[in-house]
Amino acid sequence: MLEELFGDESSRFARTIRRLRGKRGLTQKQVADFAGISETAYRSYELGARKAKPEISERIAKTLKVRPEYLSSPEFGPYMEFYYAILENEDTLGYTVTKINGQPAIVAKPGASSFFALLSNWNEMKEKLEAKEITREEYEDFKETYEGGTWMNTPDGKSPWTGK
């Protein structure tokens, strides 16, 4: 019923904020208070009954220590949805497919610095995880808070999303 009214985007947002709130060990009231909204409003976002305005989403994201874009990142059902997303965004996001050691691989196109940064940073974190230099939790936090290899411009030089 709610998905018919608000669509899949609202339920995806709801599942994500509910999962992150639990992961951070926060109550609905704490998230609402930190985000400067009523507990009733927050609860309705978490239930998927209301769609948060962009400025509210940003405050919730900051409270949950993730980028706002993470809260609305797509979920793919059948593999084909993901496959088509990859195929359709090749030029927009600056990647292509090539063979490396005889195996197909997605690589950044020359000049696609943001995609190259993502791949480089992701590879670095994956190697650290495999070498046990970071925990699985730290690796998952990296994926939830990735900011393109640079922090937002804040007076203290720290990310407004992670505080690092």
Phi and psi in radians as a Rosetta constraint file:
Dihedral C 1 N 2 CA 2 C 2 CIRCULARHARMONIC -1.117 0.35
Dihedral N 2 CA 2 C 2 N 3 CIRCULARHARMONIC -0.668 0.35
Dihedral C 2 N 3 CA 3 C 3 CIRCULARHARMONIC -1.127 0.35
Dihedral N 3 CA 3 C 3 N 4 CIRCULARHARMONIC -0.567 0.35
Dihedral C 3 N 4 CA 4 C 4 CIRCULARHARMONIC -1.153 0.35
Dihedral N 4 CA 4 C 4 N 5 CIRCULARHARMONIC -0.648 0.35
Dihedral C 4 N 5 CA 5 C 5 CIRCULARHARMONIC -1.360 0.35
Dihedral N 5 CA 5 C 5 N 6 CIRCULARHARMONIC -0.780 0.35
Dihedral C 5 N 6 CA 6 C 6 CIRCULARHARMONIC -1.950 0.35
Dihedral N 6 CA 6 C 6 N 7 CIRCULARHARMONIC -0.155 0.35
Dihedral C 6 N 7 CA 7 C 7 CIRCULARHARMONIC 1.415 0.35
Dihedral N 7 CA 7 C 7 N 8 CIRCULARHARMONIC 2.977 0.35
Dihedral C 7 N 8 CA 8 C 8 CIRCULARHARMONIC -1.133 0.35
Dihedral N 8 CA 8 C 8 N 9 CIRCULARHARMONIC -0.553 0.35
Dihedral C 8 N 9 CA 9 C 9 CIRCULARHARMONIC -1.025 0.35
Dihedral N 9 CA 9 C 9 N 10 CIRCULARHARMONIC -0.738 0.35
Dihedral C 9 N 10 CA 10 C 10 CIRCULARHARMONIC -1.161 0.35
Dihedral N 10 CA 10 C 10 N 11 CIRCULARHARMONIC -0.720 0.35
Dihedral C 10 N 11 CA 11 C 11 CIRCULARHARMONIC -1.237 0.35
Dihedral N 11 CA 11 C 11 N 12 CIRCULARHARMONIC -0.581 0.35
Dihedral C 11 N 12 CA 12 C 12 CIRCULARHARMONIC -1.136 0.35
Dihedral N 12 CA 12 C 12 N 13 CIRCULARHARMONIC -0.807 0.35
Dihedral C 12 N 13 CA 13 C 13 CIRCULARHARMONIC -1.015 0.35
Dihedral N 13 CA 13 C 13 N 14 CIRCULARHARMONIC -0.796 0.35
Dihedral C 13 N 14 CA 14 C 14 CIRCULARHARMONIC -1.057 0.35
Dihedral N 14 CA 14 C 14 N 15 CIRCULARHARMONIC -0.838 0.35
Dihedral C 14 N 15 CA 15 C 15 CIRCULARHARMONIC -1.083 0.35
Dihedral N 15 CA 15 C 15 N 16 CIRCULARHARMONIC -0.691 0.35
Dihedral C 15 N 16 CA 16 C 16 CIRCULARHARMONIC -1.184 0.35
Dihedral N 16 CA 16 C 16 N 17 CIRCULARHARMONIC -0.811 0.35
Dihedral C 16 N 17 CA 17 C 17 CIRCULARHARMONIC -1.208 0.35
Dihedral N 17 CA 17 C 17 N 18 CIRCULARHARMONIC -0.592 0.35
Dihedral C 17 N 18 CA 18 C 18 CIRCULARHARMONIC -1.136 0.35
Dihedral N 18 CA 18 C 18 N 19 CIRCULARHARMONIC -0.782 0.35
Dihedral C 18 N 19 CA 19 C 19 CIRCULARHARMONIC -1.118 0.35
Dihedral N 19 CA 19 C 19 N 20 CIRCULARHARMONIC -0.803 0.35
Dihedral C 19 N 20 CA 20 C 20 CIRCULARHARMONIC -1.147 0.35
Dihedral N 20 CA 20 C 20 N 21 CIRCULARHARMONIC -0.679 0.35
Dihedral C 20 N 21 CA 21 C 21 CIRCULARHARMONIC -1.061 0.35
Dihedral N 21 CA 21 C 21 N 22 CIRCULARHARMONIC -0.781 0.35
Dihedral C 21 N 22 CA 22 C 22 CIRCULARHARMONIC -1.088 0.35
Dihedral N 22 CA 22 C 22 N 23 CIRCULARHARMONIC -0.753 0.35
Dihedral C 22 N 23 CA 23 C 23 CIRCULARHARMONIC -1.080 0.35
Dihedral N 23 CA 23 C 23 N 24 CIRCULARHARMONIC -0.634 0.35
Dihedral C 23 N 24 CA 24 C 24 CIRCULARHARMONIC -1.464 0.35
Dihedral N 24 CA 24 C 24 N 25 CIRCULARHARMONIC -0.112 0.35
Dihedral C 24 N 25 CA 25 C 25 CIRCULARHARMONIC 1.233 0.35
Dihedral N 25 CA 25 C 25 N 26 CIRCULARHARMONIC 0.574 0.35
Dihedral C 25 N 26 CA 26 C 26 CIRCULARHARMONIC -1.859 0.35
Dihedral N 26 CA 26 C 26 N 27 CIRCULARHARMONIC 2.653 0.35
Dihedral C 26 N 27 CA 27 C 27 CIRCULARHARMONIC -1.542 0.35
Dihedral N 27 CA 27 C 27 N 28 CIRCULARHARMONIC 2.891 0.35
Dihedral C 27 N 28 CA 28 C 28 CIRCULARHARMONIC -1.056 0.35
Dihedral N 28 CA 28 C 28 N 29 CIRCULARHARMONIC -0.687 0.35
Dihedral C 28 N 29 CA 29 C 29 CIRCULARHARMONIC -1.107 0.35
Dihedral N 29 CA 29 C 29 N 30 CIRCULARHARMONIC -0.726 0.35
Dihedral C 29 N 30 CA 30 C 30 CIRCULARHARMONIC -1.101 0.35
Dihedral N 30 CA 30 C 30 N 31 CIRCULARHARMONIC -0.788 0.35
Dihedral C 30 N 31 CA 31 C 31 CIRCULARHARMONIC -1.078 0.35
Dihedral N 31 CA 31 C 31 N 32 CIRCULARHARMONIC -0.804 0.35
Dihedral C 31 N 32 CA 32 C 32 CIRCULARHARMONIC -1.032 0.35
Dihedral N 32 CA 32 C 32 N 33 CIRCULARHARMONIC -0.828 0.35
Dihedral C 32 N 33 CA 33 C 33 CIRCULARHARMONIC -1.072 0.35
Dihedral N 33 CA 33 C 33 N 34 CIRCULARHARMONIC -0.833 0.35
Dihedral C 33 N 34 CA 34 C 34 CIRCULARHARMONIC -1.097 0.35
Dihedral N 34 CA 34 C 34 N 35 CIRCULARHARMONIC -0.609 0.35
Dihedral C 34 N 35 CA 35 C 35 CIRCULARHARMONIC -1.481 0.35
Dihedral N 35 CA 35 C 35 N 36 CIRCULARHARMONIC -0.136 0.35
Dihedral C 35 N 36 CA 36 C 36 CIRCULARHARMONIC 1.286 0.35
Dihedral N 36 CA 36 C 36 N 37 CIRCULARHARMONIC 0.604 0.35
Dihedral C 36 N 37 CA 37 C 37 CIRCULARHARMONIC -2.258 0.35
Dihedral N 37 CA 37 C 37 N 38 CIRCULARHARMONIC 2.933 0.35
Dihedral C 37 N 38 CA 38 C 38 CIRCULARHARMONIC -1.306 0.35
Dihedral N 38 CA 38 C 38 N 39 CIRCULARHARMONIC 2.689 0.35
Dihedral C 38 N 39 CA 39 C 39 CIRCULARHARMONIC -1.094 0.35
Dihedral N 39 CA 39 C 39 N 40 CIRCULARHARMONIC -0.641 0.35
Dihedral C 39 N 40 CA 40 C 40 CIRCULARHARMONIC -1.090 0.35
Dihedral N 40 CA 40 C 40 N 41 CIRCULARHARMONIC -0.754 0.35
Dihedral C 40 N 41 CA 41 C 41 CIRCULARHARMONIC -1.113 0.35
Dihedral N 41 CA 41 C 41 N 42 CIRCULARHARMONIC -0.818 0.35
Dihedral C 41 N 42 CA 42 C 42 CIRCULARHARMONIC -1.040 0.35
Dihedral N 42 CA 42 C 42 N 43 CIRCULARHARMONIC -0.791 0.35
Dihedral C 42 N 43 CA 43 C 43 CIRCULARHARMONIC -1.013 0.35
Dihedral N 43 CA 43 C 43 N 44 CIRCULARHARMONIC -0.696 0.35
Dihedral C 43 N 44 CA 44 C 44 CIRCULARHARMONIC -1.172 0.35
Dihedral N 44 CA 44 C 44 N 45 CIRCULARHARMONIC -0.558 0.35
Dihedral C 44 N 45 CA 45 C 45 CIRCULARHARMONIC -1.203 0.35
Dihedral N 45 CA 45 C 45 N 46 CIRCULARHARMONIC -0.721 0.35
Dihedral C 45 N 46 CA 46 C 46 CIRCULARHARMONIC -1.215 0.35
Dihedral N 46 CA 46 C 46 N 47 CIRCULARHARMONIC -0.479 0.35
Dihedral C 46 N 47 CA 47 C 47 CIRCULARHARMONIC -1.468 0.35
Dihedral N 47 CA 47 C 47 N 48 CIRCULARHARMONIC -0.221 0.35
Dihedral C 47 N 48 CA 48 C 48 CIRCULARHARMONIC 1.417 0.35
Dihedral N 48 CA 48 C 48 N 49 CIRCULARHARMONIC 0.235 0.35
Dihedral C 48 N 49 CA 49 C 49 CIRCULARHARMONIC -1.443 0.35
Dihedral N 49 CA 49 C 49 N 50 CIRCULARHARMONIC -0.345 0.35
Dihedral C 49 N 50 CA 50 C 50 CIRCULARHARMONIC -2.350 0.35
Dihedral N 50 CA 50 C 50 N 51 CIRCULARHARMONIC 2.615 0.35
Dihedral C 50 N 51 CA 51 C 51 CIRCULARHARMONIC -1.764 0.35
Dihedral N 51 CA 51 C 51 N 52 CIRCULARHARMONIC 2.218 0.35
Dihedral C 51 N 52 CA 52 C 52 CIRCULARHARMONIC -1.314 0.35
Dihedral N 52 CA 52 C 52 N 53 CIRCULARHARMONIC 2.439 0.35
Dihedral C 52 N 53 CA 53 C 53 CIRCULARHARMONIC -1.184 0.35
Dihedral N 53 CA 53 C 53 N 54 CIRCULARHARMONIC 2.739 0.35
Dihedral C 53 N 54 CA 54 C 54 CIRCULARHARMONIC -0.933 0.35
Dihedral N 54 CA 54 C 54 N 55 CIRCULARHARMONIC -0.709 0.35
Dihedral C 54 N 55 CA 55 C 55 CIRCULARHARMONIC -1.196 0.35
Dihedral N 55 CA 55 C 55 N 56 CIRCULARHARMONIC -0.554 0.35
Dihedral C 55 N 56 CA 56 C 56 CIRCULARHARMONIC -1.263 0.35
Dihedral N 56 CA 56 C 56 N 57 CIRCULARHARMONIC -0.758 0.35
Dihedral C 56 N 57 CA 57 C 57 CIRCULARHARMONIC -0.996 0.35
Dihedral N 57 CA 57 C 57 N 58 CIRCULARHARMONIC -0.719 0.35
Dihedral C 57 N 58 CA 58 C 58 CIRCULARHARMONIC -1.108 0.35
Dihedral N 58 CA 58 C 58 N 59 CIRCULARHARMONIC -0.728 0.35
Dihedral C 58 N 59 CA 59 C 59 CIRCULARHARMONIC -1.204 0.35
Dihedral N 59 CA 59 C 59 N 60 CIRCULARHARMONIC -0.660 0.35
Dihedral C 59 N 60 CA 60 C 60 CIRCULARHARMONIC -1.138 0.35
Dihedral N 60 CA 60 C 60 N 61 CIRCULARHARMONIC -0.765 0.35
Dihedral C 60 N 61 CA 61 C 61 CIRCULARHARMONIC -1.042 0.35
Dihedral N 61 CA 61 C 61 N 62 CIRCULARHARMONIC -0.791 0.35
Dihedral C 61 N 62 CA 62 C 62 CIRCULARHARMONIC -1.077 0.35
Dihedral N 62 CA 62 C 62 N 63 CIRCULARHARMONIC -0.725 0.35
Dihedral C 62 N 63 CA 63 C 63 CIRCULARHARMONIC -1.079 0.35
Dihedral N 63 CA 63 C 63 N 64 CIRCULARHARMONIC -0.698 0.35
Dihedral C 63 N 64 CA 64 C 64 CIRCULARHARMONIC -1.524 0.35
Dihedral N 64 CA 64 C 64 N 65 CIRCULARHARMONIC 0.045 0.35
Dihedral C 64 N 65 CA 65 C 65 CIRCULARHARMONIC 1.073 0.35
Dihedral N 65 CA 65 C 65 N 66 CIRCULARHARMONIC 0.795 0.35
Dihedral C 65 N 66 CA 66 C 66 CIRCULARHARMONIC -2.375 0.35
Dihedral N 66 CA 66 C 66 N 67 CIRCULARHARMONIC 2.872 0.35
Dihedral C 66 N 67 CA 67 C 67 CIRCULARHARMONIC -1.238 0.35
Dihedral N 67 CA 67 C 67 N 68 CIRCULARHARMONIC 2.562 0.35
Dihedral C 67 N 68 CA 68 C 68 CIRCULARHARMONIC -1.008 0.35
Dihedral N 68 CA 68 C 68 N 69 CIRCULARHARMONIC -0.607 0.35
Dihedral C 68 N 69 CA 69 C 69 CIRCULARHARMONIC -1.098 0.35
Dihedral N 69 CA 69 C 69 N 70 CIRCULARHARMONIC -0.497 0.35
Dihedral C 69 N 70 CA 70 C 70 CIRCULARHARMONIC -1.116 0.35
Dihedral N 70 CA 70 C 70 N 71 CIRCULARHARMONIC -0.607 0.35
Dihedral C 70 N 71 CA 71 C 71 CIRCULARHARMONIC -1.188 0.35
Dihedral N 71 CA 71 C 71 N 72 CIRCULARHARMONIC -0.398 0.35
Dihedral C 71 N 72 CA 72 C 72 CIRCULARHARMONIC -2.001 0.35
Dihedral N 72 CA 72 C 72 N 73 CIRCULARHARMONIC 0.237 0.35
Dihedral C 72 N 73 CA 73 C 73 CIRCULARHARMONIC -1.120 0.35
Dihedral N 73 CA 73 C 73 N 74 CIRCULARHARMONIC 2.517 0.35
Dihedral C 73 N 74 CA 74 C 74 CIRCULARHARMONIC -1.226 0.35
Dihedral N 74 CA 74 C 74 N 75 CIRCULARHARMONIC 2.627 0.35
Dihedral C 74 N 75 CA 75 C 75 CIRCULARHARMONIC -1.931 0.35
Dihedral N 75 CA 75 C 75 N 76 CIRCULARHARMONIC 2.431 0.35
Dihedral C 75 N 76 CA 76 C 76 CIRCULARHARMONIC -1.901 0.35
Dihedral N 76 CA 76 C 76 N 77 CIRCULARHARMONIC 2.326 0.35
Dihedral C 76 N 77 CA 77 C 77 CIRCULARHARMONIC -1.472 0.35
Dihedral N 77 CA 77 C 77 N 78 CIRCULARHARMONIC -1.726 0.35
Dihedral C 77 N 78 CA 78 C 78 CIRCULARHARMONIC -1.096 0.35
Dihedral N 78 CA 78 C 78 N 79 CIRCULARHARMONIC 2.582 0.35
Dihedral C 78 N 79 CA 79 C 79 CIRCULARHARMONIC -0.913 0.35
Dihedral N 79 CA 79 C 79 N 80 CIRCULARHARMONIC -0.596 0.35
Dihedral C 79 N 80 CA 80 C 80 CIRCULARHARMONIC -1.055 0.35
Dihedral N 80 CA 80 C 80 N 81 CIRCULARHARMONIC -0.570 0.35
Dihedral C 80 N 81 CA 81 C 81 CIRCULARHARMONIC -1.068 0.35
Dihedral N 81 CA 81 C 81 N 82 CIRCULARHARMONIC -0.770 0.35
Dihedral C 81 N 82 CA 82 C 82 CIRCULARHARMONIC -1.170 0.35
Dihedral N 82 CA 82 C 82 N 83 CIRCULARHARMONIC -0.774 0.35
Dihedral C 82 N 83 CA 83 C 83 CIRCULARHARMONIC -1.015 0.35
Dihedral N 83 CA 83 C 83 N 84 CIRCULARHARMONIC -0.805 0.35
Dihedral C 83 N 84 CA 84 C 84 CIRCULARHARMONIC -1.160 0.35
Dihedral N 84 CA 84 C 84 N 85 CIRCULARHARMONIC -0.617 0.35
Dihedral C 84 N 85 CA 85 C 85 CIRCULARHARMONIC -1.078 0.35
Dihedral N 85 CA 85 C 85 N 86 CIRCULARHARMONIC -0.730 0.35
Dihedral C 85 N 86 CA 86 C 86 CIRCULARHARMONIC -1.099 0.35
Dihedral N 86 CA 86 C 86 N 87 CIRCULARHARMONIC -0.855 0.35
Dihedral C 86 N 87 CA 87 C 87 CIRCULARHARMONIC -1.115 0.35
Dihedral N 87 CA 87 C 87 N 88 CIRCULARHARMONIC -0.695 0.35
Dihedral C 87 N 88 CA 88 C 88 CIRCULARHARMONIC -1.331 0.35
Dihedral N 88 CA 88 C 88 N 89 CIRCULARHARMONIC -0.334 0.35
Dihedral C 88 N 89 CA 89 C 89 CIRCULARHARMONIC -1.882 0.35
Dihedral N 89 CA 89 C 89 N 90 CIRCULARHARMONIC 0.186 0.35
Dihedral C 89 N 90 CA 90 C 90 CIRCULARHARMONIC -0.933 0.35
Dihedral N 90 CA 90 C 90 N 91 CIRCULARHARMONIC -0.917 0.35
Dihedral C 90 N 91 CA 91 C 91 CIRCULARHARMONIC -1.305 0.35
Dihedral N 91 CA 91 C 91 N 92 CIRCULARHARMONIC -0.709 0.35
Dihedral C 91 N 92 CA 92 C 92 CIRCULARHARMONIC -1.060 0.35
Dihedral N 92 CA 92 C 92 N 93 CIRCULARHARMONIC -0.762 0.35
Dihedral C 92 N 93 CA 93 C 93 CIRCULARHARMONIC -1.703 0.35
Dihedral N 93 CA 93 C 93 N 94 CIRCULARHARMONIC -0.111 0.35
Dihedral C 93 N 94 CA 94 C 94 CIRCULARHARMONIC 1.387 0.35
Dihedral N 94 CA 94 C 94 N 95 CIRCULARHARMONIC 0.768 0.35
Dihedral C 94 N 95 CA 95 C 95 CIRCULARHARMONIC -2.305 0.35
Dihedral N 95 CA 95 C 95 N 96 CIRCULARHARMONIC 2.927 0.35
Dihedral C 95 N 96 CA 96 C 96 CIRCULARHARMONIC -2.641 0.35
Dihedral N 96 CA 96 C 96 N 97 CIRCULARHARMONIC 3.072 0.35
Dihedral C 96 N 97 CA 97 C 97 CIRCULARHARMONIC -1.937 0.35
Dihedral N 97 CA 97 C 97 N 98 CIRCULARHARMONIC 2.481 0.35
Dihedral C 97 N 98 CA 98 C 98 CIRCULARHARMONIC -2.602 0.35
Dihedral N 98 CA 98 C 98 N 99 CIRCULARHARMONIC 3.067 0.35
Dihedral C 98 N 99 CA 99 C 99 CIRCULARHARMONIC -1.828 0.35
Dihedral N 99 CA 99 C 99 N 100 CIRCULARHARMONIC 2.358 0.35
Dihedral C 99 N 100 CA 100 C 100 CIRCULARHARMONIC -2.202 0.35
Dihedral N 100 CA 100 C 100 N 101 CIRCULARHARMONIC 2.091 0.35
Dihedral C 100 N 101 CA 101 C 101 CIRCULARHARMONIC 0.928 0.35
Dihedral N 101 CA 101 C 101 N 102 CIRCULARHARMONIC 0.680 0.35
Dihedral C 101 N 102 CA 102 C 102 CIRCULARHARMONIC 1.385 0.35
Dihedral N 102 CA 102 C 102 N 103 CIRCULARHARMONIC -0.002 0.35
Dihedral C 102 N 103 CA 103 C 103 CIRCULARHARMONIC -1.932 0.35
Dihedral N 103 CA 103 C 103 N 104 CIRCULARHARMONIC 2.389 0.35
Dihedral C 103 N 104 CA 104 C 104 CIRCULARHARMONIC -1.148 0.35
Dihedral N 104 CA 104 C 104 N 105 CIRCULARHARMONIC 2.459 0.35
Dihedral C 104 N 105 CA 105 C 105 CIRCULARHARMONIC -2.554 0.35
Dihedral N 105 CA 105 C 105 N 106 CIRCULARHARMONIC 2.532 0.35
Dihedral C 105 N 106 CA 106 C 106 CIRCULARHARMONIC -1.517 0.35
Dihedral N 106 CA 106 C 106 N 107 CIRCULARHARMONIC 2.231 0.35
Dihedral C 106 N 107 CA 107 C 107 CIRCULARHARMONIC -2.322 0.35
Dihedral N 107 CA 107 C 107 N 108 CIRCULARHARMONIC 2.748 0.35
Dihedral C 107 N 108 CA 108 C 108 CIRCULARHARMONIC -1.259 0.35
Dihedral N 108 CA 108 C 108 N 109 CIRCULARHARMONIC 2.440 0.35
Dihedral C 108 N 109 CA 109 C 109 CIRCULARHARMONIC -1.309 0.35
Dihedral N 109 CA 109 C 109 N 110 CIRCULARHARMONIC 2.685 0.35
Dihedral C 109 N 110 CA 110 C 110 CIRCULARHARMONIC -0.943 0.35
Dihedral N 110 CA 110 C 110 N 111 CIRCULARHARMONIC 2.323 0.35
Dihedral C 110 N 111 CA 111 C 111 CIRCULARHARMONIC 1.535 0.35
Dihedral N 111 CA 111 C 111 N 112 CIRCULARHARMONIC -0.090 0.35
Dihedral C 111 N 112 CA 112 C 112 CIRCULARHARMONIC -1.600 0.35
Dihedral N 112 CA 112 C 112 N 113 CIRCULARHARMONIC 1.226 0.35
Dihedral C 112 N 113 CA 113 C 113 CIRCULARHARMONIC -1.120 0.35
Dihedral N 113 CA 113 C 113 N 114 CIRCULARHARMONIC -0.641 0.35
Dihedral C 113 N 114 CA 114 C 114 CIRCULARHARMONIC -1.221 0.35
Dihedral N 114 CA 114 C 114 N 115 CIRCULARHARMONIC -0.675 0.35
Dihedral C 114 N 115 CA 115 C 115 CIRCULARHARMONIC -1.220 0.35
Dihedral N 115 CA 115 C 115 N 116 CIRCULARHARMONIC -0.693 0.35
Dihedral C 115 N 116 CA 116 C 116 CIRCULARHARMONIC -1.059 0.35
Dihedral N 116 CA 116 C 116 N 117 CIRCULARHARMONIC -0.738 0.35
Dihedral C 116 N 117 CA 117 C 117 CIRCULARHARMONIC -1.076 0.35
Dihedral N 117 CA 117 C 117 N 118 CIRCULARHARMONIC -0.749 0.35
Dihedral C 117 N 118 CA 118 C 118 CIRCULARHARMONIC -1.024 0.35
Dihedral N 118 CA 118 C 118 N 119 CIRCULARHARMONIC -0.907 0.35
Dihedral C 118 N 119 CA 119 C 119 CIRCULARHARMONIC -1.058 0.35
Dihedral N 119 CA 119 C 119 N 120 CIRCULARHARMONIC -0.743 0.35
Dihedral C 119 N 120 CA 120 C 120 CIRCULARHARMONIC -1.126 0.35
Dihedral N 120 CA 120 C 120 N 121 CIRCULARHARMONIC -0.821 0.35
Dihedral C 120 N 121 CA 121 C 121 CIRCULARHARMONIC -1.156 0.35
Dihedral N 121 CA 121 C 121 N 122 CIRCULARHARMONIC -0.716 0.35
Dihedral C 121 N 122 CA 122 C 122 CIRCULARHARMONIC -1.100 0.35
Dihedral N 122 CA 122 C 122 N 123 CIRCULARHARMONIC -0.801 0.35
Dihedral C 122 N 123 CA 123 C 123 CIRCULARHARMONIC -1.064 0.35
Dihedral N 123 CA 123 C 123 N 124 CIRCULARHARMONIC -0.753 0.35
Dihedral C 123 N 124 CA 124 C 124 CIRCULARHARMONIC -1.053 0.35
Dihedral N 124 CA 124 C 124 N 125 CIRCULARHARMONIC -0.791 0.35
Dihedral C 124 N 125 CA 125 C 125 CIRCULARHARMONIC -1.188 0.35
Dihedral N 125 CA 125 C 125 N 126 CIRCULARHARMONIC -0.658 0.35
Dihedral C 125 N 126 CA 126 C 126 CIRCULARHARMONIC -1.115 0.35
Dihedral N 126 CA 126 C 126 N 127 CIRCULARHARMONIC -0.727 0.35
Dihedral C 126 N 127 CA 127 C 127 CIRCULARHARMONIC -1.120 0.35
Dihedral N 127 CA 127 C 127 N 128 CIRCULARHARMONIC -0.700 0.35
Dihedral C 127 N 128 CA 128 C 128 CIRCULARHARMONIC -1.124 0.35
Dihedral N 128 CA 128 C 128 N 129 CIRCULARHARMONIC -0.682 0.35
Dihedral C 128 N 129 CA 129 C 129 CIRCULARHARMONIC -1.101 0.35
Dihedral N 129 CA 129 C 129 N 130 CIRCULARHARMONIC -0.830 0.35
Dihedral C 129 N 130 CA 130 C 130 CIRCULARHARMONIC -1.134 0.35
Dihedral N 130 CA 130 C 130 N 131 CIRCULARHARMONIC -0.538 0.35
Dihedral C 130 N 131 CA 131 C 131 CIRCULARHARMONIC -1.493 0.35
Dihedral N 131 CA 131 C 131 N 132 CIRCULARHARMONIC 0.033 0.35
Dihedral C 131 N 132 CA 132 C 132 CIRCULARHARMONIC 1.086 0.35
Dihedral N 132 CA 132 C 132 N 133 CIRCULARHARMONIC 0.507 0.35
Dihedral C 132 N 133 CA 133 C 133 CIRCULARHARMONIC -1.455 0.35
Dihedral N 133 CA 133 C 133 N 134 CIRCULARHARMONIC -0.371 0.35
Dihedral C 133 N 134 CA 134 C 134 CIRCULARHARMONIC -2.329 0.35
Dihedral N 134 CA 134 C 134 N 135 CIRCULARHARMONIC 2.806 0.35
Dihedral C 134 N 135 CA 135 C 135 CIRCULARHARMONIC -1.526 0.35
Dihedral N 135 CA 135 C 135 N 136 CIRCULARHARMONIC 2.900 0.35
Dihedral C 135 N 136 CA 136 C 136 CIRCULARHARMONIC -1.030 0.35
Dihedral N 136 CA 136 C 136 N 137 CIRCULARHARMONIC -0.681 0.35
Dihedral C 136 N 137 CA 137 C 137 CIRCULARHARMONIC -1.082 0.35
Dihedral N 137 CA 137 C 137 N 138 CIRCULARHARMONIC -0.755 0.35
Dihedral C 137 N 138 CA 138 C 138 CIRCULARHARMONIC -1.120 0.35
Dihedral N 138 CA 138 C 138 N 139 CIRCULARHARMONIC -0.663 0.35
Dihedral C 138 N 139 CA 139 C 139 CIRCULARHARMONIC -1.125 0.35
Dihedral N 139 CA 139 C 139 N 140 CIRCULARHARMONIC -0.787 0.35
Dihedral C 139 N 140 CA 140 C 140 CIRCULARHARMONIC -1.126 0.35
Dihedral N 140 CA 140 C 140 N 141 CIRCULARHARMONIC -0.678 0.35
Dihedral C 140 N 141 CA 141 C 141 CIRCULARHARMONIC -1.071 0.35
Dihedral N 141 CA 141 C 141 N 142 CIRCULARHARMONIC -0.719 0.35
Dihedral C 141 N 142 CA 142 C 142 CIRCULARHARMONIC -0.989 0.35
Dihedral N 142 CA 142 C 142 N 143 CIRCULARHARMONIC -0.811 0.35
Dihedral C 142 N 143 CA 143 C 143 CIRCULARHARMONIC -1.154 0.35
Dihedral N 143 CA 143 C 143 N 144 CIRCULARHARMONIC -0.589 0.35
Dihedral C 143 N 144 CA 144 C 144 CIRCULARHARMONIC -1.339 0.35
Dihedral N 144 CA 144 C 144 N 145 CIRCULARHARMONIC -0.434 0.35
Dihedral C 144 N 145 CA 145 C 145 CIRCULARHARMONIC -2.053 0.35
Dihedral N 145 CA 145 C 145 N 146 CIRCULARHARMONIC 0.190 0.35
Dihedral C 145 N 146 CA 146 C 146 CIRCULARHARMONIC -0.954 0.35
Dihedral N 146 CA 146 C 146 N 147 CIRCULARHARMONIC 2.300 0.35
Dihedral C 146 N 147 CA 147 C 147 CIRCULARHARMONIC -2.189 0.35
Dihedral N 147 CA 147 C 147 N 148 CIRCULARHARMONIC 0.526 0.35
Dihedral C 147 N 148 CA 148 C 148 CIRCULARHARMONIC 1.285 0.35
Dihedral N 148 CA 148 C 148 N 149 CIRCULARHARMONIC 0.398 0.35
Dihedral C 148 N 149 CA 149 C 149 CIRCULARHARMONIC 1.430 0.35
Dihedral N 149 CA 149 C 149 N 150 CIRCULARHARMONIC -0.049 0.35
Dihedral C 149 N 150 CA 150 C 150 CIRCULARHARMONIC -2.322 0.35
Dihedral N 150 CA 150 C 150 N 151 CIRCULARHARMONIC 2.671 0.35
Dihedral C 150 N 151 CA 151 C 151 CIRCULARHARMONIC -1.525 0.35
Dihedral N 151 CA 151 C 151 N 152 CIRCULARHARMONIC 2.747 0.35
Dihedral C 151 N 152 CA 152 C 152 CIRCULARHARMONIC -1.134 0.35
Dihedral N 152 CA 152 C 152 N 153 CIRCULARHARMONIC 2.754 0.35
Dihedral C 152 N 153 CA 153 C 153 CIRCULARHARMONIC -1.373 0.35
Dihedral N 153 CA 153 C 153 N 154 CIRCULARHARMONIC 1.716 0.35
Dihedral C 153 N 154 CA 154 C 154 CIRCULARHARMONIC -2.155 0.35
Dihedral N 154 CA 154 C 154 N 155 CIRCULARHARMONIC 2.729 0.35
Dihedral C 154 N 155 CA 155 C 155 CIRCULARHARMONIC -0.987 0.35
Dihedral N 155 CA 155 C 155 N 156 CIRCULARHARMONIC -0.605 0.35
Dihedral C 155 N 156 CA 156 C 156 CIRCULARHARMONIC -1.642 0.35
Dihedral N 156 CA 156 C 156 N 157 CIRCULARHARMONIC 0.016 0.35
Dihedral C 156 N 157 CA 157 C 157 CIRCULARHARMONIC 1.326 0.35
Dihedral N 157 CA 157 C 157 N 158 CIRCULARHARMONIC 0.149 0.35
Dihedral C 157 N 158 CA 158 C 158 CIRCULARHARMONIC -1.770 0.35
Dihedral N 158 CA 158 C 158 N 159 CIRCULARHARMONIC 2.681 0.35
Dihedral C 158 N 159 CA 159 C 159 CIRCULARHARMONIC -1.150 0.35
Dihedral N 159 CA 159 C 159 N 160 CIRCULARHARMONIC 2.337 0.35
Dihedral C 159 N 160 CA 160 C 160 CIRCULARHARMONIC -1.226 0.35
Dihedral N 160 CA 160 C 160 N 161 CIRCULARHARMONIC -0.241 0.35
Dihedral C 160 N 161 CA 161 C 161 CIRCULARHARMONIC -1.613 0.35
Dihedral N 161 CA 161 C 161 N 162 CIRCULARHARMONIC -0.683 0.35
Dihedral C 161 N 162 CA 162 C 162 CIRCULARHARMONIC -1.933 0.35
Dihedral N 162 CA 162 C 162 N 163 CIRCULARHARMONIC -0.338 0.35
Dihedral C 162 N 163 CA 163 C 163 CIRCULARHARMONIC 1.373 0.35
Dihedral N 163 CA 163 C 163 N 164 CIRCULARHARMONIC 0.107 0.35
